[in-house]
Amino acid sequence: MRRLVVPFVAAACCAAAAAAASPLPPVLAHAWIVENGTGHVLSASNASTPRAIASITKLMTVLVVLEHHRLSDVVTVDERAAEVGQESIALRAGEQLTVRDLVRGALIQSANDAAVALALATSPDLPGFANLMNAKARELGLLHSHFVRPDGLDAPGEYSTAADVTKLAREAMKVPFVRQTVVEATAEIAGGRVLHTWNDLLGHVPGVIGVKTGHTDDAGWSQVAADRRGPILVYATILGSRSRERRNADLARLIAWGLGRYMVVDAVTTGRPYAEAELPYGRGRLPLVAASRLRAVVPTGRGLSQRVVATRVARLPVQEGEPLGHVEIWLGKKLVGRRPLVATRSVAAPGLAGRVRWYATRTVKDIGGLFT
């Protein structure tokens, strides 16, 4: 089948693409980073500098625990967990809770006793669990991280970076239960315990879907946040802010700035012809339209290109909706997506009499052309 390739710059990159980008907001923190959902870094400062990350550590704790336990597994609270101080859900030694409830306690209320209870249900002691955490870090490519405690309390030799923390958050958000949990502002678990999140952005910054806060003397006020607006996903991480209020304000500004680096365009629309196929026997041309719409996330100021591959001459009969090619959308050298191009109507094949009449007409025209 013969194909026609038509490359051109798509008009889908509308005037918004040319709009001037907003300036990067000032951030008062030791380290920060903004990435898109695939891990592409949009901007950063000291993102590879190791420092304490406090309770953001619990993301790693949960990842390790969920590799060894089902959510329905029951944990008997170890007395060592019940003795852990600072933020807690008041666990009692010998009390039994499901892994599901303890994970929610660790992620929503950032409960240290819940994190330690989970760790001791997975390993005989905390150093043994830290070995599991560090093995997982190596597996995930967190090259500048080292874990000592499951709760993130300050400990010698415990550190990570803004870049590693953001990568850890992306991995954690691949787990459905983690995604469901970190978006909750409040929840109730066993024992009538009501959990309340430390994530001040939830419900206040549109689109925020997590992920984890942290605060200790060594770590300062820290957080990794994710924000989704339609198909646009942005991660922003701040480590070592001077106050909770400043961290929240800087994160909100970084998220808004990151979202502003992208726009959503209708790269392929339905109803408009992208190509035409010639119909045999003098039946004219058949418009080909996209079978479905394609929306694309495009960096602000970048253009898409469109490549159409379609049948030059259709073979009859043709059924309405029959694929006769496709349209590809490219961002530079990256294929964004592809949609089939289909026939807009059905066209029957002519019978013998119709074919004879067509050939006869062509013969008369050809002969007439000799005397022109």
C-alpha positions as a printed NumPy array, in Angstrom:
array([[  0.   ,   0.   ,   0.   ],
       [  1.423,   3.374,  -0.947],
       [  1.827,   5.895,   1.821],
       [  2.073,   9.666,   1.864],
       [  4.221,  11.306,   4.546],
       [  3.501,  14.965,   5.285],
       [  5.617,  16.625,   8.003],
       [  4.815,  20.157,   9.202],
       [  4.789,  22.289,  12.334],
       [  1.511,  21.835,  14.153],
       [ -0.597,  24.878,  14.863],
       [ -1.611,  23.275,  18.157],
       [  1.11 ,  25.224,  19.929],
       [ -1.143,  28.182,  20.345],
       [ -0.326,  31.725,  21.344],
       [ -0.002,  30.66 ,  24.971],
       [  3.178,  28.829,  24.029],
       [  4.85 ,  32.095,  23.204],
       [  3.86 ,  33.739,  26.46 ],
       [  6.764,  34.892,  28.589],
       [  7.625,  32.493,  31.408],
       [  7.167,  33.797,  34.929],
       [ 10.408,  34.348,  36.843],
       [ 11.618,  31.741,  39.313],
       [ 10.446,  32.713,  42.809],
       [ 13.037,  33.225,  45.564],
       [ 13.297,  30.284,  47.987],
       [ 14.753,  30.585,  51.483],
       [ 15.9  ,  27.036,  52.212],
       [ 19.113,  25.026,  52.246],
       [ 18.1  ,  22.99 ,  49.213],
       [ 15.212,  22.663,  46.791],
       [ 14.246,  21.162,  43.447],
       [ 11.327,  21.261,  40.994],
       [ 10.725,  18.368,  38.589],
       [  8.026,  17.191,  36.243],
       [  6.363,  13.826,  36.718],
       [  9.008,  11.986,  34.7  ],
       [ 11.882,  13.307,  36.8  ],
       [ 13.05 ,  16.02 ,  34.414],
       [ 14.579,  18.78 ,  36.542],
       [ 13.09 ,  22.206,  35.869],
       [ 15.196,  24.078,  38.406],
       [ 17.152,  23.303,  41.565],
       [ 19.507,  24.644,  44.201],
       [ 21.901,  22.452,  46.216],
       [ 19.76 ,  19.488,  45.181],
       [ 22.652,  17.019,  45.58 ],
       [ 23.857,  18.318,  48.93 ],
       [ 23.331,  15.712,  51.689],
       [ 21.375,  16.764,  54.78 ],
       [ 18.814,  15.462,  57.263],
       [ 15.299,  14.891,  55.872],
       [ 13.376,  14.06 ,  59.079],
       [ 10.041,  12.259,  58.601],
       [ 10.273,  12.225,  54.814],
       [ 12.272,   9.083,  55.687],
       [  8.956,   7.343,  56.356],
       [  8.373,   7.047,  52.616],
       [ 11.307,   4.646,  52.452],
       [ 10.107,   2.848,  55.586],
       [  6.712,   2.22 ,  54.005],
       [  8.204,   1.048,  50.695],
       [ 10.337,  -1.533,  52.491],
       [  7.515,  -2.697,  54.766],
       [  5.089,  -3.175,  51.879],
       [  7.613,  -5.447,  50.177],
       [  7.433,  -7.782,  53.19 ],
       [  3.815,  -7.486,  54.364],
       [  0.271,  -7.385,  53.11 ],
       [ -1.891,  -4.463,  54.2  ],
       [ -4.14 ,  -6.914,  56.057],
       [ -1.277,  -8.386,  58.124],
       [ -1.625,  -7.796,  61.864],
       [  1.29 ,  -6.293,  63.797],
       [  1.767,  -6.717,  67.525],
       [  3.278,  -3.459,  68.757],
       [  6.785,  -3.985,  70.124],
       [  7.516,  -2.22 ,  73.418],
       [ 10.437,  -0.463,  71.713],
       [  7.95 ,   1.168,  69.347],
       [  5.636,   2.19 ,  72.159],
       [  8.534,   4.018,  73.835],
       [  9.382,   6.218,  70.837],
       [  8.724,   9.861,  71.592],
       [  7.766,  13.056,  69.783],
       [  4.977,  12.7  ,  67.207],
       [  3.005,   9.503,  67.899],
       [ -0.406,   7.856,  67.851],
       [  0.032,   6.586,  71.402],
       [  0.65 ,   2.942,  70.596],
       [  0.705,   0.529,  73.526],
       [  3.041,  -2.438,  73.802],
       [  1.218,  -5.631,  72.833],
       [ -1.536,  -3.773,  70.997],
       [ -2.444,  -5.206,  67.596],
       [ -3.043,  -3.132,  64.476],
       [ -3.029,  -3.911,  60.792],
       [ -0.207,  -2.848,  58.543],
       [ -2.799,  -0.73 ,  56.748],
       [ -3.549,   1.326,  59.887],
       [  0.106,   1.681,  60.85 ],
       [  1.068,   2.867,  57.372],
       [ -1.696,   5.458,  57.522],
       [ -0.462,   6.554,  60.926],
       [  3.093,   6.886,  59.63 ],
       [  2.199,   8.783,  56.464],
       [ -0.746,  10.951,  57.495],
       [  0.15 ,  11.92 ,  61.064],
       [  3.859,  11.134,  60.649],
       [  3.73 ,   8.992,  63.77 ],
       [  7.18 ,   7.807,  64.857],
       [  5.796,   4.923,  66.917],
       [  3.862,   3.632,  63.88 ],
       [  7.014,   3.713,  61.73 ],
       [  9.066,   1.877,  64.348],
       [  6.306,  -0.7  ,  64.923],
       [  6.299,  -1.446,  61.207],
       [ 10.087,  -1.684,  61.117],
       [ 10.259,  -4.095,  64.061],
       [  7.558,  -6.239,  62.47 ],
       [  9.849,  -6.543,  59.445],
       [ 13.271,  -6.881,  61.084],
       [ 14.43 ,  -7.999,  64.562],
       [ 16.014,  -4.615,  65.275],
       [ 16.361,  -1.117,  63.851],
       [ 19.889,  -1.569,  62.457],
       [ 18.656,  -4.597,  60.542],
       [ 15.752,  -2.603,  59.15 ],
       [ 18.119,   0.227,  58.215],
       [ 20.08 ,  -2.288,  56.141],
       [ 16.896,  -3.075,  54.247],
       [ 16.254,   0.64 ,  53.721],
       [ 19.75 ,   1.229,  52.379],
       [ 19.53 ,  -1.782,  50.076],
       [ 16.278,  -0.367,  48.696],
       [ 17.94 ,   3.025,  48.277],
       [ 20.668,   1.441,  46.149],
       [ 18.057,  -0.398,  44.117],
       [ 16.224,   2.874,  43.417],
       [ 19.428,   4.704,  42.521],
       [ 19.39 ,   7.016,  45.534],
       [ 23.137,   7.501,  45.419],
       [ 23.398,  10.217,  48.058],
       [ 21.175,   8.776,  50.785],
       [ 21.849,   6.759,  53.923],
       [ 19.213,   5.681,  56.422],
       [ 19.671,   4.883,  60.106],
       [ 16.185,   5.067,  61.626],
       [ 12.736,   4.238,  60.19 ],
       [ 11.124,   7.325,  61.741],
       [ 13.597,   9.954,  60.509],
       [ 14.539,  11.253,  63.935],
       [ 17.961,  12.902,  63.894],
       [ 20.74 ,  10.313,  63.982],
       [ 24.441,  10.421,  63.055],
       [ 25.047,   9.22 ,  59.503],
       [ 21.466,   9.689,  58.34 ],
       [ 21.037,  11.919,  55.285],
       [ 19.585,  12.339,  51.824],
       [ 19.275,  15.075,  49.205],
       [ 16.488,  17.052,  47.583],
       [ 17.03 ,  15.141,  44.342],
       [ 16.978,  11.731,  46.056],
       [ 13.95 ,  12.648,  48.156],
       [ 12.001,  13.632,  45.049],
       [ 12.922,  10.384,  43.327],
       [ 11.872,   8.477,  46.442],
       [  8.525,  10.266,  46.428],
       [  7.927,   9.406,  42.777],
       [  8.61 ,   5.738,  43.529],
       [  6.328,   5.781,  46.566],
       [  3.528,   7.354,  44.534],
       [  3.599,   4.364,  42.195],
       [  2.066,   2.334,  45.041],
       [ -1.74 ,   2.726,  44.905],
       [ -2.231,   2.574,  48.687],
       [  0.432,   5.221,  49.253],
       [ -1.276,   7.511,  46.717],
       [ -4.62 ,   6.969,  48.426],
       [ -3.108,   7.678,  51.835],
       [ -0.958,  10.777,  51.341],
       [ -3.856,  12.744,  49.861],
       [ -5.918,  12.307,  53.048],
       [ -6.058,  15.268,  55.409],
       [ -7.69 ,  13.214,  58.146],
       [ -8.592,   9.576,  58.788],
       [ -9.697,   7.252,  61.568],
       [ -7.908,   4.007,  62.414],
       [ -8.064,   1.296,  65.085],
       [ -8.591,   2.311,  68.678],
       [-10.686,   5.322,  67.693],
       [ -7.532,   7.218,  66.718],
       [ -8.167,  10.195,  64.469],
       [ -5.224,  11.137,  62.277],
       [ -4.466,  14.644,  61.055],
       [ -1.99 ,  15.478,  58.33 ],
       [  0.981,  17.812,  58.7  ],
       [  0.732,  18.644,  54.994],
       [ -0.667,  22.178,  55.106],
       [ -0.905,  22.354,  51.313],
       [ -3.64 ,  19.7  ,  51.112],
       [ -6.93 ,  21.457,  50.532],
       [ -5.27 ,  24.861,  50.293],
       [ -3.151,  24.621,  47.138],
       [ -5.273,  23.274,  44.254],
       [ -4.057,  19.991,  42.807],
       [ -1.793,  18.914,  45.686],
       [ -1.933,  15.117,  46.073],
       [  0.798,  14.561,  48.7  ],
       [  3.448,  13.661,  49.573],
       [  5.354,  13.942,  52.904],
       [  6.487,  16.537,  55.414],
       [  9.365,  16.438,  57.87 ],
       [ 10.758,  18.517,  60.713],
       [ 13.577,  18.067,  63.224],
       [ 16.256,  20.375,  64.605],
       [ 18.784,  19.08 ,  62.077],
       [ 16.414,  18.944,  59.099],
       [ 14.557,  22.201,  59.598],
       [ 11.15 ,  22.432,  57.935],
       [ 11.161,  20.125,  54.938],
       [  8.653,  18.645,  52.515],
       [  8.278,  16.925,  49.177],
       [  5.017,  17.833,  47.449],
       [  3.249,  16.627,  44.319],
       [  0.665,  18.61 ,  42.39 ],
       [ -1.429,  17.345,  39.479],
       [ -3.494,  19.614,  37.251],
       [ -5.07 ,  17.417,  34.61 ],
       [ -2.236,  15.641,  32.784],
       [  0.437,  17.979,  34.212],
       [  2.316,  16.611,  37.235],
       [  4.958,  18.562,  39.143],
       [  7.071,  17.638,  42.176],
       [  8.633,  20.284,  44.413],
       [ 10.935,  19.548,  47.343],
       [ 12.288,  21.904,  49.991],
       [ 14.827,  20.855,  52.62 ],
       [ 15.833,  23.025,  55.547],
       [ 13.398,  25.921,  55.472],
       [ 13.517,  28.236,  58.471],
       [  9.833,  27.963,  59.38 ],
       [  6.695,  25.997,  58.603],
       [  5.037,  29.079,  57.119],
       [  8.003,  29.914,  54.906],
       [  8.267,  26.309,  53.698],
       [  4.573,  26.283,  52.78 ],
       [  4.74 ,  29.6  ,  50.941],
       [  7.893,  28.667,  49.02 ],
       [  6.479,  25.277,  48.045],
       [  3.26 ,  26.849,  46.774],
       [  5.261,  29.296,  44.653],
       [  7.566,  26.592,  43.287],
       [  4.589,  24.428,  42.378],
       [  2.892,  27.309,  40.57 ],
       [  6.128,  28.112,  38.749],
       [  6.627,  24.465,  37.757],
       [  3.076,  24.153,  36.452],
       [  3.622,  27.315,  34.436],
       [  6.404,  25.598,  32.483],
       [  3.776,  23.506,  30.689],
       [  0.509,  23.825,  28.855],
       [ -2.031,  21.32 ,  27.595],
       [ -2.916,  21.496,  23.913],
       [ -5.241,  19.589,  21.622],
       [ -2.528,  18.058,  19.488],
       [ -5.008,  15.98 ,  17.487],
       [ -8.66 ,  16.924,  17.113],
       [-11.615,  15.019,  15.729],
       [-13.722,  16.311,  12.881],
       [-10.991,  17.972,  10.804],
       [ -9.441,  16.128,   7.843],
       [ -5.741,  15.352,   8.202],
       [ -5.404,  13.769,   4.766],
       [ -7.402,  12.715,   1.729],
       [ -7.351,   9.387,  -0.076],
       [ -8.092,   9.284,  -3.77 ],
       [-11.   ,   7.023,  -4.659],
       [-10.752,   4.877,  -7.81 ],
       [-13.189,   4.973, -10.726],
       [-13.464,   8.752, -10.587],
       [-15.286,   8.845,  -7.252],
       [-13.39 ,  11.844,  -5.95 ],
       [-11.438,  12.065,  -2.722],
       [-12.176,  10.683,   0.718],
       [-11.309,  12.867,   3.759],
       [ -9.55 ,  11.069,   6.611],
       [-10.169,  12.223,  10.174],
       [ -8.707,  11.262,  13.525],
       [-10.517,   8.46 ,  15.318],
       [-10.02 ,  10.165,  18.693],
       [ -8.579,  13.304,  20.243],
       [ -5.027,  13.532,  21.562],
       [ -4.184,  16.036,  24.288],
       [ -0.507,  16.7  ,  24.895],
       [  1.528,  18.355,  27.628],
       [  3.966,  20.756,  25.985],
       [  6.735,  22.803,  27.599],
       [  5.9  ,  26.483,  27.322],
       [  7.48 ,  27.959,  24.21 ],
       [  8.087,  24.605,  22.523],
       [  6.371,  23.543,  19.316],
       [  4.929,  20.238,  18.245],
       [  5.365,  18.718,  14.814],
       [  2.871,  16.539,  13.031],
       [  3.557,  13.612,  10.695],
       [  0.751,  12.152,   8.631],
       [  1.067,   8.707,   7.084],
       [ -1.971,   7.859,   4.971],
       [ -3.173,   5.771,   2.07 ],
       [ -2.763,   7.654,  -1.205],
       [ -5.374,   5.651,  -3.116],
       [ -8.082,   3.752,  -1.224],
       [ -9.163,   0.291,  -2.289],
       [-12.907,  -0.175,  -2.563],
       [-15.089,  -0.949,  -0.809],
       [-14.323,   1.357,   2.14 ],
       [-16.315,   1.32 ,   5.356],
       [-16.941,   4.445,   7.413],
       [-14.449,   4.443,  10.307],
       [-12.015,   2.135,   8.506],
       [ -8.378,   2.989,   9.375],
       [ -6.496,   4.27 ,   6.337],
       [ -3.489,   5.827,   8.036],
       [ -2.385,   7.601,  11.189],
       [ -1.17 ,  10.939,  12.466],
       [  1.872,  11.195,  14.763],
       [  2.645,  14.087,  17.104],
       [  6.279,  14.781,  17.935],
       [  8.001,  17.022,  20.457],
       [ 11.468,  17.317,  19.001],
       [ 12.648,  13.722,  18.606],
       [ 10.141,  12.345,  21.125],
       [  6.928,  10.71 ,  19.924],
       [  4.114,  12.231,  21.984],
       [  1.323,  10.093,  20.597],
       [ -0.389,   8.607,  17.556],
       [ -4.01 ,   8.442,  16.45 ],
       [ -5.561,   6.387,  13.588],
       [ -6.972,   8.245,  10.596],
       [-10.257,   6.788,   9.452],
       [-12.629,   7.11 ,   6.514],
       [-15.405,   9.67 ,   6.956],
       [-17.947,   7.673,   4.934],
       [-18.553,   4.33 ,   3.333],
       [-17.904,   3.936,  -0.388],
       [-19.079,   0.852,  -2.238],
       [-17.145,  -0.797,  -5.026],
       [-18.77 ,  -0.289,  -8.437],
       [-20.271,  -3.219, -10.268],
       [-19.185,  -4.427, -13.689],
       [-21.418,  -1.93 , -15.488],
       [-20.072,   0.952, -13.458],
       [-16.479,  -0.021, -14.133],
       [-17.188,  -0.346, -17.888],
       [-18.788,   3.129, -17.971],
       [-15.797,   4.615, -16.114],
       [-13.272,   3.048, -18.497],
       [-15.358,   4.149, -21.468],
       [-15.43 ,   7.721, -20.179],
       [-11.694,   7.729, -19.682],
       [-11.161,   6.395, -23.213],
       [-13.319,   9.155, -24.751],
       [-11.472,  11.785, -22.765],
       [ -8.094,  10.352, -23.733],
       [ -9.062,  10.362, -27.428],
       [-10.443,  13.882, -27.153],
       [ -7.21 ,  14.973, -25.64 ],
       [ -5.347,  14.015, -28.777],
       [ -7.163,  16.837, -30.72 ],
       [ -6.688,  19.514, -28.026]])
